Amino acid sequence: MQAGFAKECVTPPPGMAMEGLGQAGGIESIHDDLYVRALALAHADERVLIIGCDLLFFEHDDISRIKNAIVGKIGLPPERILLNVSHNHAGPRLTHWAYSDGADPGYLANVETAFVRAAIAAQAAPREVTLWAGETRTDLPVSRRKPEANGQVLWKPYRKGIVCDAVPFCLLKDKANKVVALLFSVSCHPSMIYFTHITAEYPGAIAQLLNVHFNTDGALFLQGAGGDAKPRYVAVEEDHWRHGTWEELKAAGAEVASAIIAESERDLRQVQPDLRNYFRETIWPLDPIPPRTHYEAIAADKGVRRERRIWAREMLHTMDRMAGLQRYAEIALHAIQIGSGVRLVGLAGELVGELGNLIRRVYSQGITFPLGYTDGCELYLPSDRMLPEHGYEVDSFWEYHYPAPLAPGIDARLEAALAEAQARGIMNEPID
């Protein structure tokens, strides 16, 4: 297998608006830089590009534009480019999520350029590599869905809640045994720092430590199924979430990095290269669309937050202009098999831990990276069990400009999509 790695800085300038935790005011300073990291892989007749970045998420049109810009330079089809964001909540505003003012066009253009440069550089510097994989676990993620007696949930820490605690990782080493790149994943929101200072959050802290230990610059974080989890350090029993500190961020990074390093020394298995790619847009139906009066009532209610009223007016405008409102979400499923028994399985949404565990059950052999925030972020992807409980992961559909929540049948739809991925070559097999 041939592999090339490159990275480009995407740190925004001071003054730019932030997005993710409601930080008031623009960026004051830079605590640590943000990066786009690209890993180009080639084996036999297959080529793929895996990209990770220290940013929150992009709108669908921006993902398409970035991928097409890369295609124009390296000739790789867009469906062979997997783009994952860390979902960093201490970064710049990039979208109109929750009806914000949107991104700075100049910064977005700079980010696109950085993606292209990283892709070109990774593609231009291939080295023959061997693959080595392992998996550990972490206590970092804590569920943020605390159940109430009435069957609903509160936005509070719930240490008994379901999370995805797996930490898969894969090292790519050249002939001199030097680490060219190191893929790793954690399933947890990077949402510890609420200050107006730019940071790559705990994933950046992990990457820094792994780079030092493995004498590389190629540590590449891929966000997992952390849509409903926050770091343990900011959980106050089962009462509330608090702001984290720089010291706690560093400790979170050290905790996960140490677990990866220890496992790499204890049980690192060589993997036979077997590069395969699968991409498909899957259809996820929404609940029945409410009547027009539902949106009219919200639009006229001064007691409802301003952004929700804007959403209702947008739905009414769409009703007047089009035949009807959207009745489904298109969620991209992108899977890449790196080697025998090692695969990435990504979805274009805020994937919750329960669905990450479902992916791991379906791919029960070898090592699986269940990934959210991949090739876009359409909306939250809760499990069927969560729907009657409501909570933010179910009820935030409007922030993503949808007219209704996802309909039941989520688990079965995901299982069917994964079955097709297996039928198309992303195999459920052990490491050779």
N, C-alpha and C positions, 0 to 999 in steps of 0.2 A: 504494500500500500504506500502511496505517496501522500504526504501531508505538508501543507504550508500554513504558517500562522502570521498574522499581522494585527496591529491595533492602531487606532487613531483617537486623539483626544477630542471630546465633544463638550468640554467644560464651558458653560454659558458665561456671559459677562455679568458683572454686578448690575443691579437695577432691574433685571428681567423678572417677570412674574413667576412665582413658584406655583406648583400644583400637586395636590396629593393629601395634604393634612390641613388645609385651610390656613396656611401661614400668611399672616397679614404683612403687606409690604413686599418690595422686591428683594432680590438677592443682595445680601449685605457683603458676604465674603465667601471665599473658597476654602473649605476645610481640606478636601482632597479632590483630585480630578476625576472626571467621568470619562469613560472610554467606550468605543465600539471595538469589538474583538472579532476577528474573522478566522475561521479554520477551513481551508480548502482540502478536500479529500478526493483521491482518485484511486480506483482499483479496477483492474480488468477494463471493461468498457464503461464503467460508471463514474460519474463525477457529481459531487454535491458541495454546497457551501453552507457551513453552520456559522451563524452570526449571533453574538450576544452583546447587549449594551446596557449601560447603567442608567436607564431612563424608565419613565413610568409606562406609557404606551403611546401608540400612534393611531390615528384614524385610518379607516380602510383605504381611502384614496392615497394617503401618504405612504402606506405600506406598498401599494401597487406602484407608485412613482419611484420609490427607492429601489424596489426590485427591478423595475424596468431600466432604471439608470445603470444598475449593475450588469444586467443582461447585455446592454449596449456596449459594455467594455470587455466582458470576459466570455460572452456568448453562451452563458449557461441559462437554460429555461427557468422562468420564475418559480415554477413548482419544484425545482431542485435547490432552491435557496430557503433554508429554514432560518427565520428571524425571530429570536426570542428576546424579550425585554426583562430586566430584573424586577420591574415594577417598583422602582425606587421612588419613595415618597418624599425625598429630600432633593428633588431635582426641578428643572424648569417646566413651565407649562407647555404642553405640546398639542393639545386638542381642545375641542369644544365640549368636553365631558362635563356633565351637570350644568350645561348651558353657561359655560364661562366665555370669556372674550376670545379665546383661541390663542394659538401660538404666534410668536414673532416670526414673520415670513423670512426675514434675513437669517435668523438662527436655524429655522427649519432647512433652509437652503444649505447652510454650512454643515448641518448634520447629514444631509443627503450626500454631500461631497465627501464627508468622512467615511460613510459607508462604502462609497465607490472606491476610494483610495485604499481602504483596508482590504476590500475584496480583490482588487488588482494586485496588491502587494502579496497577499496570501497565495493567490493563484500563481504568481511569478516566481515563488521561492519554494518549490516542492523538495522534500527530502524523503528518502525511503525510511519507513518507520515500522516498528512492531507495536502491537496493541496489548495493553495490560489493564485489567478491570477489577474493581472491587466494590463493596457496598458496606456501609456502616449505618448507624442510626443516630438520631439526635433528640434531645428533650427540648430543643429550642422552641418549636411551635406549640402554642396553646390555643385551643378553640375559643372563638369569640362569640359563641352561641350558647348562652346559659339558659337552660329550660326553666319555664315557670310552671306553676301548678295547673294553669289553664291550657297547657299544651302549646303555648307560644314561647318565643325565645327573646332574651334581652341581649343587648350589645355589651356583654360583660365577660370577663375571663371564666372559662369553664375547663378546669384541668382534667376532668373525666371525659371531656368531649372527644369526638373522633378527629384525628389529624393524620396526615401522612408523614411519618417520622423517618422515612428512608433517605439515605444520603448516598446515591450511586455516584461513582466516579470512574474515569477512564483516562489512562496515561498513554501518550504516543511518544515513543522513544526512537531516536535515530540510531545509526550503526555504532556510534560512539557511546551509546547508552544515555545520551543527553535527552531530557524531556523537551520535546518540541511544543507540546500542548497538553493541557490537563483539563478535561471536561468534568464539572461537578455540579450537583444540584441540591438545593434545599427547598422544602415546601413551606414557605412562611413569608408573610408580608415584610418587606423592608420598611418598617414604619416605627422606628424608635426615636428618631430625631425630628423635633418640631420647630427647630430654630430656622432662621432665614439664612442658613449657611449651606452651601452645596457640599454634598458628600455622596459617595457611592454606597453608604449605609453598611450594614453588616456583611453583605456579599463582597464589597470592596475590601473590607478588613480580612476576610477569609482569603481572597485572592492574593493579597499582599504577602500573607504568611506562607501560603503554598508556594508562591514564586520564590521566596527566600529559601525555603526548605529544599525544594527540588531544583534550585539553581536554574530557573527559567523565567521567562516573561509571559508564558503562555497559559496561565490559569484563566479559564473561561467559565463563568457562572451562567447556568441556565435555571430560570425560575421554574419551580415545580408546581405542585397542586396546593398552593398556599392561600387560595382565595378567602378562606374563612379562619385563618390563623394569624396570630401576632406573636412576637418574641416573648418568651417567658419573663425576660428582665423587666418588661413594662406592665406585667400583670400584678395587680394588687388583690391577692387572694381571689375571691369570686365577686368582688365589689365594683372595681372600675379599672380602667387603663390609665396609666400615667405617662408623662414624657420621660424618655430615656436620657442618659448622659453619654458623653463621649467615652467615659471609662467603661460603661456598660456595653456600648457598641463594640469597643475593643475586646471586651471579655467574650461577647457573643461570637465574634470572629475567631478568637483563639480557641474557644470550645469546639467549634465545628472543624477548624483546621487541624487541631490535635487529633480528633477522632479519625479524620481521613488519613493523616500521617501514620497513626498507630495501625490502622487496618491495612495500609499499603505495606507495612513492614511485617504484618502477620499473615495476610492471605491475599496476595496480589496474583491474579491468574492471567496467563498469557491467552490471548484471543486470536483465533484465526481470522484474517480479514475476509469480509463478505459484505460488500457495500451494496445496499439496495435502498430505493427511495419509493415512497408512496404518498400521494397527495390527492385529497378529494374534498370538495365542498359538501357538507352534510346538512340536511334540512331538519331544523328543530321547531316544530309548531308552537305557536303561542296559544294561550287561553282564548276563549271566545272574546271578540272585541266588544267592549261595553257600548251602550247606546250614546248618541251624540250628547244627550243631556248630562251624562257623566263628566265629560270634558268641559261642558259649559259651566257646570257647577264649580269645578275646580278653578277654571279661569276667572270666575267672578268672586271667589272667596278670598277676601283680603287677609284672612287669618292663615292662609296657606303660604308657605315660603315663595318668594318671588320666582325662583327658578322653576318650581313646579307649575306655577301659573303660566310661565312662558311655554313650558312643555304642553300644557293643555291647549293653549292657543295654536301651537304648531300642529297638534293633532287635528284641531278644527280646520285649520287652513288646508291641511292635506286632504281632509274629507271633502272640502269644497273644490279642490283643484283636481283630485284624482278620483278614481272609481271607488276607492275605499282605502282603509289603512292596511299596513303590512301585517300579514298573518303568520309569518314564520321568520326565524333567524337563520342565516346561512353561516355555519360554523366550519371553518377549515380544519380538517384533520391531516396532520403532516407527520409521517413516521419515517425514520431513517434507521436502517440496520447497519451498524458500523462493522460488526464482526459476528461470528457465530455465537449466538446467545447474548448479544449486547445490542440494545436498540433504544432510540429516542421516540417517544410517542407524544406529540404536541397537539393542543387544541387552541383555537383562537378565541379564548375567553378566560374569565377569572375562575379557573378550575378549583373546586373545593377539594379538601383532603379525602373525603369519602369517595369521590370519583377517581382521584389519584390511586386510591387503594383498589378500586374496581379494575383499573387498567393493570395494576400489578397482579391481581388475581387472574385476569385473563391471560396475561403474559407471566405465567407462574414459574417459568424456568429461566435461568440465566439472570441477567441484570437489565432492568428496565428503568429508564428515566421518564416518569410521567410528568408532562410539562403543560402548564397553562401559558397564557400570554405569548402564544406562538403564531406568527404570521397575522397578527392583529389581535384586537380585544373587543369582541362584539358586545358582550355583556357578561354578567355573572352566570356561571354554570353550576347550579345547586343540584343536589341529588333529589330523587323522588321523595325520600323520607323528610326532607326539609320543607317541602311545599306547604303542607298544612300548618307547619310551625311559623311560617312567614319569616320575619327578620330581614336584615339588610340584603343578604345574598339572594333572597327571593323577590323582595319588593323594590329593589333599586333599578329595575328595568327602565324606568322613565329617564334616569340619568344618562342612559345610553340611547335615548331617542326612540324607544320602542313603545307601542301603544298598550301593551299588556304583558304579563309575566309569561314565562315558559309553561307550556302545558305538561301534565303528567306523562310519564312514559320516557323520561330522560335516561334512566339507567338502561332500559332495553335498547333505546336508540344508540347509545354509546357502545353497548355490547355488540350490536349488529354492525356498526361501523368498524369496530376492532376485528370482528370475524372476517369482514371483507379485506381488511388490511392483511390479515394472515393468509387469506386465499390468494392475495396478490404478491406474496413473497416476504412480508415482514414476519418472520417465523417465531413461534414459541418453542424455543429449543434451549438446551443447556449450553454452557460454555464448553467447547471441545477440550 
